[in-house]
Structures are given as structure tokens and as C-alpha cells.
Amino acid sequence: MPDAQTMQSTRRRIWAISDGRASNEAQALGLAEAVARLLPADIEVKRTMLLPGLRVAPARVWAAIPPRRGGWPFSGLADRGAALAGPWPDLAIGAGRRSAPLVAAMRAIDRREGGRLGAVQLMDPRMAARAFDLVIVPEHAGARGPNLIRTCGALNRVLPDRLAEAAARWAPRLGALPRPRVAVLVGGPSGAARIDRAAAGRLIGQLARLAAGGAGLMVTPSARTPPELGRRLAEALGGFESFVWDCAGDNPYLAMLALADAIVVTGDSVSMTSEAASTGRPVLVAALGPLRARIGRFQERMRAAGYTRPFTGALESWAYEPLREADRVAPRVAALLAPAPEPLPESGGESRP
């Protein structure tokens, strides 16, 4: 068995490169942690911010300029690339189109210098997939390439140990709610989804009837939830034994997932639906308004696979294997960190038995 010093010398360094968006960072960090469960590794989160004038530039435009260490594309960052200064890691994992040109540039420069940095991009990079070692995209995305791995939904960090820790911390407050306890995860409008006022009103009425029937509701809005919708939910549930997070202090999101007997999630969020399905609890998807085709395809896939059912105002119960896509794809990513092959012996010498 190798001693501690040998183990330490073989530890890999992994960077989870984030543009600061919570959902993107959770995906990159979730995959990094899954790889670290397979081999010794130290993980760092690297948060980057593009200069204001460059935030709308397509990834392929960034990739059109040859990269160089200390120069482009790192010069397009607010910190001029300080967060991504070397020494670079063994594996770089980026999530979202704003991270894609950075991960691709690191790989190109490292290869040019004779290195073996592994480069993995999560979600459609909006540039050539060949710029990375692996591109991991959800099945509903339109990305193409020979080095693609497709997943059912978004990678995440919802694991039994994290759920248990959150449940223990919040049990004195949320554990006292009546059962069945229902976690309600509320999203909001985005480029791929809209809120219909009538649909929102229907959902609020359905939730109020559940609470009136004795269910203990635990409601958390997201960063995209309009304040008005949050107020309407709080008012509708204020007379019942329910909990509506007011966005102050720690978010009990994980505790709600852990303590829930069932989960209601609005259909606009791929991340929240995927995280809910990682618990193994019944997941009921509520409509807040029209969805773009790609999110509609994702929700259809989740229903067909048995992870979710539509929310019609009543609770349902069924069993399924929790969705753990980060652990499923981690072996393919860890293979990028395999030791370099031993050089072949020079020809012409006498072979030994």
C-alpha cells in the first residue's frame, strides 16, 4: 500500500471554472467532486468575469483569435486573467458558454507547450467541440461532436451526505411542519421560459389547497422568481403551517429536499428539476407558463424516464432510482487523468523474459 507521501504526490489538481452563475458553478463543482471520489484530487473553484463589452460576444468569436499565455482570451477578463494564472491544473472543468473559450484556450496553450491538461466543458459551448477533450451536454441540447457525452438533465451536488447534513441543521425548524411535507421550488422567467399570470395564479391556488388539507409546505424562490410572485405565495400560505423562505440568511434549499415527502418544482428550471430527481422523492412538475422547445424536450424526457409527473394539485407517490449523472460520467472524465504511458523500450535490444 502506498504511503501518505506517495499518495500526496499523486494527487491531481482540478479547477471548476465558473462565470459566477450559481447553477453553472454547481454543475462544474459537482463533476469535479465526482471525479475526486474516484481518485485523490484537490479542487479549486475559479470564478471569472468577462469585461462588460465582451459578455455578449459569441464563444466562437473568442475562439477565432489564437490564444496565448498571459494574453488573449485571458486579457478579456475583468481581472486580466489573474484568477487563471498558472500553474495550471491537471483538469479544467468549465460550465456555460462564458467559460468555454477560457477552458479551450488553456488546453490549446498547454498542448502547444507539451502538457497534458484535461479540458472538459459542460453544456453546449457554442463553439467547436474538438477544442475540448470532452463536452458533456444534456440530451435536450443540440450540440454535436465525436467527443460528446449526453446526460439526462444537469449535473449537480445533491448527494445523500449533503442532504443528511442539511436536514440535521434545519430539522428544528422544518421538521416540525406537518406531514406530508412538500418542498416547492419556484423558478421564474428566462430566455427559454415565460410566466403566465393565470398559470401562476392556478399554482398558488393548488398549493394553498394542499396546505389547507394539512400538508406542510416548504417554499423557496430562486434568483429568477419575480418579487410579486414571492409575495403572492407568502400571502396565500401565511395562514397555514408552512414555511416560505424570505431570501434572508442561509437558503434551506437542500434541507427542504432532504425533509420532503414530495417535491413540486416549476418546469422552467432544468437545474432544479434535476436536483429534485437526485433525491429519489416523487417530483411533480408545475407549469408557470410556456417553455421553449429545448426545455419542453427535457421535461418530456424526465417524465418518460419515470423521474417526474405533472403537478395537477394532488400529491402522488412512486419510486425510482435517484438521478446521479455526475457519478455516471465521472469515470470517463477521470480517464483523462490516467498516468502517461511508460515509454516503449528501444528497438534492437535483447528482450527479457
MIKE-305065 format. One record per residue (C-alpha): residue in three letters; x, y, z; residue number from 0. Coordinates in pm, whole numbers, plus 50000, padded with zeros to 5 digits. Example, Ala and Ser with C-alpha at 12.3 -4.5 7.8 and 13.67 -1.06 7.14 Angstrom:
% residues 2
   aa      x      y      z    i
  ALA  51230  49550  50780    0
  SER  51367  49894  50714    1
***
This chain:
% residues 353
   aa      x      y      z    i
  MET  50000  50000  50000    0
  PRO  50145  50342  49908    1
  ASP  50242  50565  50200    2
  ALA  50091  50908  50264    3
  GLN  50375  51087  50088    4
  THR  50328  50878  49773    5
  MET  49952  50934  49783    6
  GLN  50004  51308  49818    7
  SER  50245  51313  49524    8
  THR  49981  51151  49303    9
  ARG  49701  51390  49395   10
  ARG  49552  51568  49096   11
  ARG  49452  51933  49082   12
  ILE  49109  52016  48942   13
  TRP  48974  52360  48863   14
  ALA  48597  52416  48846   15
  ILE  48578  52730  48633   16
  SER  48267  52936  48694   17
  ASP  48123  53255  48549   18
  GLY  47964  53323  48888   19
  ARG  47623  53181  48798   20
  ALA  47516  52951  49080   21
  SER  47368  52681  48857   22
  ASN  47677  52667  48633   23
  GLU  47913  52656  48930   24
  ALA  47713  52376  49092   25
  GLN  47747  52167  48776   26
  ALA  48122  52216  48742   27
  LEU  48180  52156  49111   28
  GLY  47950  51854  49112   29
  LEU  48153  51686  48836   30
  ALA  48484  51780  49000   31
  GLU  48370  51623  49327   32
  ALA  48252  51309  49146   33
  VAL  48597  51272  48986   34
  ALA  48760  51329  49327   35
  ARG  48558  51038  49464   36
  LEU  48739  50814  49215   37
  LEU  49096  50936  49263   38
  PRO  49281  51167  49505   39
  ALA  49232  51527  49397   40
  ASP  49227  51884  49526   41
  ILE  48953  52107  49389   42
  GLU  48958  52483  49344   43
  VAL  48670  52698  49224   44
  LYS  48787  52969  48985   45
  ARG  48533  53247  48931   46
  THR  48580  53465  48625   47
  MET  48406  53775  48494   48
  LEU  48427  53899  48136   49
  LEU  48479  54266  48063   50
  PRO  48138  54433  48010   51
  GLY  48181  54488  47638   52
  LEU  48269  54124  47577   53
  ARG  47991  53950  47769   54
  VAL  47765  53923  47468   55
  ALA  48036  53810  47226   56
  PRO  47968  53454  47099   57
  ALA  48218  53190  47211   58
  ARG  48321  53124  46850   59
  VAL  48436  53487  46821   60
  TRP  48658  53444  47124   61
  ALA  48796  53123  46974   62
  ALA  48878  53292  46642   63
  ILE  49178  53474  46795   64
  PRO  49482  53249  46865   65
  PRO  49528  53214  47243   66
  ARG  49850  53284  47426   67
  ARG  49956  53257  47788   68
  GLY  49916  53593  47958   69
  GLY  49726  53730  47659   70
  TRP  49402  53657  47478   71
  PRO  49144  53541  47585   72
  PHE  49251  53598  47946   73
  SER  49301  53969  47873   74
  GLY  48925  53983  47813   75
  LEU  48856  53913  48181   76
  ALA  48791  54180  48440   77
  ASP  49099  54068  48637   78
  ARG  49305  54028  48316   79
  GLY  49337  53657  48386   80
  ALA  49476  53674  48740   81
  ALA  49236  53404  48866   82
  LEU  49355  53164  48595   83
  ALA  49727  53232  48629   84
  GLY  49947  52923  48645   85
  PRO  50050  52676  48741   86
  TRP  49750  52526  48564   87
  PRO  49573  52217  48699   88
  ASP  49561  51862  48567   89
  LEU  49192  51904  48480   90
  ALA  48988  52214  48396   91
  ILE  48608  52188  48403   92
  GLY  48406  52478  48266   93
  ALA  48029  52528  48266   94
  GLY  47842  52768  48041   95
  ARG  47933  52948  47722   96
  ARG  48131  53221  47902   97
  SER  48374  52965  48044   98
  ALA  48412  52768  47720   99
  PRO  48669  52993  47543  100
  LEU  48885  53000  47857  101
  VAL  48894  52623  47901  102
  ALA  48961  52574  47528  103
  ALA  49243  52829  47536  104
  MET  49407  52664  47837  105
  ARG  49402  52330  47657  106
  ALA  49541  52472  47331  107
  ILE  49826  52655  47505  108
  ASP  49909  52359  47729  109
  ARG  49919  52118  47434  110
  ARG  50143  52357  47243  111
  GLU  50381  52353  47540  112
  GLY  50378  51972  47559  113
  GLY  50141  51941  47855  114
  ARG  49850  51703  47920  115
  LEU  49587  51928  48080  116
  GLY  49242  51769  48055  117
  ALA  48971  52007  47934  118
  VAL  48602  51934  47994  119
  GLN  48315  52164  47903  120
  LEU  47964  52130  48047  121
  MET  47666  52239  47837  122
  ASP  47676  52347  47474  123
  PRO  47997  52553  47434  124
  ARG  47864  52728  47120  125
  MET  48198  52657  46956  126
  ALA  48376  52356  46806  127
  ALA  48361  52055  47039  128
  ARG  48706  51945  46919  129
  ALA  48856  52232  47123  130
  PHE  48794  52018  47435  131
  ASP  48872  51663  47542  132
  LEU  48511  51604  47639  133
  VAL  48190  51804  47608  134
  ILE  47909  51697  47843  135
  VAL  47565  51817  47738  136
  PRO  47208  51733  47836  137
  GLU  47013  51520  47591  138
  HIS  46782  51808  47500  139
  ALA  47074  52027  47380  140
  GLY  47163  52049  47013  141
  ALA  47541  52023  47039  142
  ARG  47725  51781  46809  143
  GLY  48070  51622  46808  144
  PRO  48251  51289  46841  145
  ASN  48366  51366  47197  146
  LEU  48019  51436  47341  147
  ILE  47867  51269  47646  148
  ARG  47493  51321  47680  149
  THR  47323  51335  48018  150
  CYS  46964  51329  48138  151
  GLY  46948  51677  48284  152
  ALA  47202  51888  48470  153
  LEU  47486  51760  48686  154
  ASN  47463  51864  49050  155
  ARG  47587  51817  49406  156
  VAL  47272  51669  49562  157
  LEU  47411  51365  49744  158
  PRO  47294  51169  50049  159
  ASP  47562  51305  50284  160
  ARG  47493  51669  50193  161
  LEU  47118  51613  50227  162
  ALA  47162  51450  50569  163
  GLU  47380  51736  50694  164
  ALA  47130  51999  50577  165
  ALA  46837  51806  50726  166
  ALA  47006  51787  51066  167
  ARG  47075  52161  51064  168
  TRP  46719  52262  50974  169
  ALA  46523  51984  51147  170
  PRO  46430  52202  51450  171
  ARG  46251  52447  51217  172
  LEU  46132  52245  50916  173
  GLY  46100  51907  51083  174
  ALA  45812  52039  51292  175
  LEU  45594  52101  50986  176
  PRO  45303  51860  50938  177
  ARG  45336  51568  50700  178
  PRO  45328  51512  50419  179
  ARG  45598  51777  50386  180
  VAL  45619  51922  50038  181
  ALA  45919  52115  49906  182
  VAL  45813  52375  49650  183
  LEU  46093  52501  49422  184
  VAL  45988  52814  49234  185
  GLY  46172  52946  48930  186
  GLY  46083  53233  48703  187
  PRO  46110  53379  48356  188
  SER  46419  53335  48139  189
  GLY  46517  53333  47775  190
  ALA  46365  52986  47749  191
  ALA  46053  53029  47967  192
  ARG  45783  53284  48040  193
  ILE  45544  53330  48332  194
  ASP  45176  53330  48254  195
  ARG  44982  53518  48525  196
  ALA  44687  53279  48502  197
  ALA  44915  52973  48535  198
  ALA  45092  53131  48833  199
  GLY  44757  53203  48999  200
  ARG  44645  52845  48939  201
  LEU  44964  52710  49100  202
  ILE  44924  52936  49404  203
  GLY  44565  52815  49448  204
  GLN  44671  52450  49421  205
  LEU  44942  52498  49682  206
  ALA  44703  52677  49917  207
  ARG  44459  52388  49892  208
  LEU  44736  52140  49976  209
  ALA  44823  52346  50284  210
  ALA  44456  52371  50383  211
  GLY  44436  51993  50359  212
  GLY  44712  51953  50617  213
  ALA  45033  51934  50409  214
  GLY  45338  52118  50540  215
  LEU  45473  52330  50253  216
  MET  45836  52444  50237  217
  VAL  45871  52707  49962  218
  THR  46191  52853  49821  219
  PRO  46208  53107  49540  220
  SER  46506  53126  49306  221
  ALA  46705  53424  49182  222
  ARG  46469  53443  48882  223
  THR  46146  53447  49085  224
  PRO  45970  53784  49044  225
  PRO  45922  53956  49382  226
  GLU  45548  53985  49316  227
  LEU  45517  53608  49278  228
  GLY  45708  53557  49601  229
  ARG  45475  53795  49784  230
  ARG  45164  53625  49646  231
  LEU  45291  53285  49761  232
  ALA  45372  53416  50110  233
  GLU  45028  53576  50142  234
  ALA  44842  53267  50018  235
  LEU  45023  53036  50261  236
  GLY  45054  53274  50554  237
  GLY  44758  53128  50742  238
  PHE  44884  52768  50732  239
  GLU  45164  52567  50890  240
  SER  45405  52636  50607  241
  PHE  45749  52788  50556  242
  VAL  45827  53039  50280  243
  TRP  46192  53141  50263  244
  ASP  46222  53520  50261  245
  CYS  46560  53524  50082  246
  ALA  46734  53642  50403  247
  GLY  47017  53439  50554  248
  ASP  47102  53084  50458  249
  ASN  46883  52920  50196  250
  PRO  46738  52594  50335  251
  TYR  46708  52457  49980  252
  LEU  46897  52133  50047  253
  ALA  46717  52082  50378  254
  MET  46383  52117  50203  255
  LEU  46484  51849  49952  256
  ALA  46607  51625  50233  257
  LEU  46298  51661  50454  258
  ALA  46037  51648  50178  259
  ASP  45798  51361  50122  260
  ALA  45730  51504  49775  261
  ILE  45870  51788  49567  262
  VAL  45685  52036  49345  263
  VAL  45912  52221  49101  264
  THR  45824  52471  48831  265
  GLY  45904  52342  48483  266
  ASP  46120  52636  48373  267
  SER  46432  52513  48555  268
  VAL  46645  52225  48427  269
  SER  46876  52254  48728  270
  MET  46606  52244  48996  271
  THR  46421  51958  48826  272
  SER  46745  51759  48800  273
  GLU  46835  51829  49163  274
  ALA  46488  51727  49280  275
  ALA  46517  51399  49086  276
  SER  46852  51332  49255  277
  THR  46670  51274  49586  278
  GLY  46458  50977  49476  279
  ARG  46147  51158  49610  280
  PRO  45835  51199  49392  281
  VAL  45888  51507  49173  282
  LEU  45580  51688  49042  283
  VAL  45640  51949  48770  284
  ALA  45415  52258  48771  285
  ALA  45362  52488  48475  286
  LEU  45429  52859  48523  287
  GLY  45396  52944  48156  288
  PRO  45514  52850  47805  289
  LEU  45851  52677  47762  290
  ARG  46090  52688  47469  291
  ALA  46123  52363  47275  292
  ARG  46451  52250  47432  293
  ILE  46321  52274  47791  294
  GLY  46000  52111  47680  295
  ARG  46206  51821  47542  296
  PHE  46392  51794  47872  297
  GLN  46070  51777  48074  298
  GLU  45926  51516  47835  299
  ARG  46242  51307  47877  300
  MET  46221  51328  48257  301
  ARG  45858  51215  48253  302
  ALA  45930  50930  48012  303
  ALA  46218  50809  48230  304
  GLY  45989  50798  48537  305
  TYR  46159  51077  48733  306
  THR  45871  51325  48723  307
  ARG  45496  51358  48674  308
  PRO  45283  51665  48603  309
  PHE  45150  51853  48907  310
  THR  44773  51874  48893  311
  GLY  44715  51990  49250  312
  ALA  44733  51647  49419  313
  LEU  45029  51459  49561  314
  GLU  45139  51125  49415  315
  SER  45386  50862  49530  316
  TRP  45615  50639  49325  317
  ALA  45972  50508  49337  318
  TYR  46267  50545  49101  319
  GLU  46646  50527  49114  320
  PRO  46785  50873  49207  321
  LEU  46935  51065  48915  322
  ARG  47314  51075  48967  323
  GLU  47458  51180  48633  324
  ALA  47781  51328  48772  325
  ASP  47883  50991  48911  326
  ARG  47782  50819  48587  327
  VAL  48008  51031  48366  328
  ALA  48294  51076  48617  329
  PRO  48488  50761  48508  330
  ARG  48514  50898  48152  331
  VAL  48648  51226  48288  332
  ALA  48884  51057  48535  333
  ALA  49033  50862  48244  334
  LEU  49176  51192  48117  335
  LEU  49393  51196  48429  336
  ALA  49542  50849  48377  337
  PRO  49922  50841  48414  338
  ALA  50117  50890  48095  339
  PRO  50212  50554  47934  340
  GLU  50560  50420  48001  341
  PRO  50792  50471  47701  342
  LEU  50845  50163  47488  343
  PRO  51193  50005  47502  344
  GLU  51423  50100  47218  345
  SER  51420  49854  46929  346
  GLY  51720  49634  46859  347
  GLY  51790  49538  47218  348
  GLU  51759  49188  47357  349
  SER  51423  49125  47517  350
  ARG  51397  48974  47863  351
  PRO  51153  48706  47965  352
***
